[in-house]
Amino acid sequence: MKKSIALIAHDNLKNKLVAWVKLHSQQVEQFNLFATGTTGKRIEDETGLSVTKLKSGPLGGDQQIGAGIAEGTIQAVIFFMDPLSPHPHDVDVKALLRIAVLYDVPMACNEQTANFIIDGFSPT
């Protein structure tokens, strides 16, 4: 059974995440992909990869990904976080971080860590 990766990016980093997915498309396409709303649409439109799109982060998408982690349907998270901008749903982001730690799910919050995860994470 294929493993699933969640892809999330704050607004200022969506271009960077899409570029990262394009660069690693051969590896990324081996996984089931989940993403928050706008990020998922951008990845689908710009890469042609199939993405299960959840709600936008501030509208519950971060919580949906957290639920996927708790249910065992999401095995890794790539979240390009913008640490310099305020986010109205910061408590949701913190809850997602907490649930990833609680369930021992690898979570990358920057490009270098994402590279480690995609290079070392088996799709099955």
C-alpha positions in Angstrom: 0.0 0.0 0.0 1.3 3.4 -1.0 2.2 5.8 1.8 0.7 9.3 1.9 2.5 12.7 2.2 0.7 16.0 3.1 1.9 19.1 1.4 1.3 22.5 2.9 2.8 26.0 2.4 2.1 29.4 3.8 1.2 32.0 1.2 4.7 33.5 0.8 6.2 30.0 0.3 3.7 28.4 -2.1 5.9 29.1 -5.2 8.9 27.5 -3.4 6.9 24.4 -2.5 5.6 24.0 -6.1 9.2 24.4 -7.4 10.3 21.7 -4.8 7.6 19.3 -5.9 8.6 19.8 -9.6 12.3 19.2 -8.7 11.4 16.0 -6.9 8.4 14.9 -9.0 9.7 11.4 -9.7 9.9 10.7 -6.0 6.8 12.6 -5.0 4.6 10.9 -7.6 5.2 7.5 -5.8 3.1 8.7 -2.9 -0.6 9.5 -2.3 -0.6 13.3 -2.0 -2.8 15.3 0.3 -2.7 19.1 0.5 -4.5 22.1 1.9 -6.8 23.8 -0.6 -4.8 26.4 -2.5 -1.5 24.6 -2.2 -3.1 21.4 -3.6 -4.7 23.2 -6.6 -1.4 24.9 -7.4 0.5 21.6 -7.2 -2.0 19.9 -9.5 -2.2 22.7 -12.0 1.6 23.2 -12.2 2.8 19.6 -12.0 0.0 17.4 -13.3 0.2 15.3 -10.2 -3.0 14.0 -8.6 -3.6 15.6 -5.1 -6.4 15.1 -2.7 -7.3 18.6 -1.8 -8.5 19.4 1.7 -9.9 22.7 3.0 -7.7 25.8 3.1 -5.5 25.8 6.2 -7.3 28.6 8.0 -10.7 26.9 7.3 -9.7 23.6 8.8 -7.3 22.0 6.4 -4.5 21.9 8.9 -6.9 20.1 11.3 -7.9 17.7 8.5 -4.2 16.8 8.0 -3.8 16.3 11.7 -6.8 13.9 11.7 -5.2 12.0 8.8 -2.1 11.6 10.9 -4.1 10.4 13.9 -6.0 8.0 11.7 -2.8 6.6 10.2 -3.6 7.7 6.6 -0.9 10.4 6.4 2.7 9.2 7.1 4.7 12.4 6.5 4.2 16.1 6.3 6.0 18.7 4.2 5.0 22.1 5.5 6.9 25.1 4.1 6.3 27.5 7.0 6.8 31.3 6.9 8.3 32.1 10.3 8.3 35.9 9.7 4.6 36.5 8.9 1.7 36.4 11.3 -0.9 33.8 10.7 -4.4 34.0 12.0 -4.6 30.2 12.3 -1.4 29.9 14.2 -3.1 27.7 16.9 -4.0 25.2 14.2 -0.4 25.1 12.9 0.8 24.4 16.5 -1.9 21.7 16.9 -0.6 20.1 13.7 3.0 20.2 14.9 1.9 18.6 18.2 0.0 15.8 16.5 2.9 15.0 14.2 5.2 14.8 17.2 2.7 12.7 19.2 2.3 10.1 16.4 6.0 10.2 15.5 5.3 11.3 11.9 8.2 12.9 10.0 7.5 16.6 9.4 9.6 19.0 7.4 9.2 22.7 8.0 11.8 23.8 5.5 13.3 22.7 2.1 16.4 21.0 3.5 14.4 18.8 5.9 12.0 18.0 3.1 14.9 16.8 1.0 15.9 14.4 3.8 12.4 13.1 4.0 11.8 12.5 0.3 15.3 11.0 -0.2 15.0 8.6 2.7 11.2 7.8 2.9 10.0 4.6 1.2 6.8 5.0 -0.7 5.5 1.6 0.5 
